[in-house]
């Protein structure tokens, strides 16, 4: 099984897991392992713009926003 290449540095995993372990665990099993990262909104932004441009409040499931950000629209400063 492949793990997302940003798993170790993803602020979503680091910041949200302690608050909501069951929910984040489910999201992680969907997006962070087994190749699901290609559908992750955070991964999409990272892939095109780098980890420093991934908004802290972007969840893996926010695909419409991730697509918009990865296309270059409304990038955060």
C-alpha positions in Angstrom: 0.0 0.0 0.0 1.3 3.4 -0.9 1.2 6.2 1.6 0.9 9.9 0.6 4.2 11.5 0.2 3.2 14.5 2.4 1.7 12.3 5.2 4.6 13.1 7.6 4.3 16.9 7.1 0.6 17.3 6.5 -0.8 19.8 9.0 -4.3 18.3 8.7 -3.0 15.0 10.1 -0.9 16.7 12.8 -3.4 19.3 13.9 -6.7 17.5 13.6 -6.0 14.0 14.8 -5.9 14.8 18.5 -9.2 16.7 18.3 -11.1 14.1 16.2 -9.3 10.8 16.2 -12.1 8.7 14.8 -13.1 11.1 12.0 -9.5 11.8 11.0 -8.7 8.1 11.2 -11.4 7.4 8.6 -10.3 10.3 6.4 -6.7 9.1 6.6 -7.7 5.5 5.6 -9.5 7.0 2.6 -7.0 9.7 1.5 -3.6 9.0 3.1 -3.0 5.3 2.3 -3.6 3.0 -0.6 -3.3 5.6 -3.3 -6.3 7.7 -2.2 -4.0 10.7 -1.9 -4.5 11.6 -5.6 -8.1 12.5 -4.7 -7.1 14.6 -1.7 -7.7 18.3 -2.0 -4.6 19.0 0.1 -2.4 16.8 -2.1 -3.6 18.5 -5.2 -2.6 22.0 -4.0 0.7 20.6 -2.7 1.5 18.9 -6.0 1.1 22.2 -8.0 2.2 24.8 -5.5 4.2 23.2 -2.7 3.4 22.5 0.9 3.6 26.1 2.0 0.6 27.0 -0.2 -1.7 24.4 1.3 -4.2 26.3 3.5 -4.4 25.1 7.1 -8.2 25.0 6.9 -8.3 22.9 3.8 -9.7 19.4 4.5 -8.9 16.4 2.2 -12.6 16.2 1.3 -12.8 19.9 0.1 -12.3 18.9 -3.5 -13.9 21.9 -5.2 -11.8 24.3 -3.3 -8.7 22.1 -3.8 -9.3 22.1 -7.5 -9.7 25.9 -7.6 -6.5 26.4 -5.6 -4.5 23.9 -7.6 -5.5 25.8 -10.8 -4.0 29.0 -9.3 -7.2 30.8 -8.5 -7.3 32.7 -5.2 -4.1 31.4 -3.9 -3.3 32.4 -0.3 -0.5 34.9 0.2 
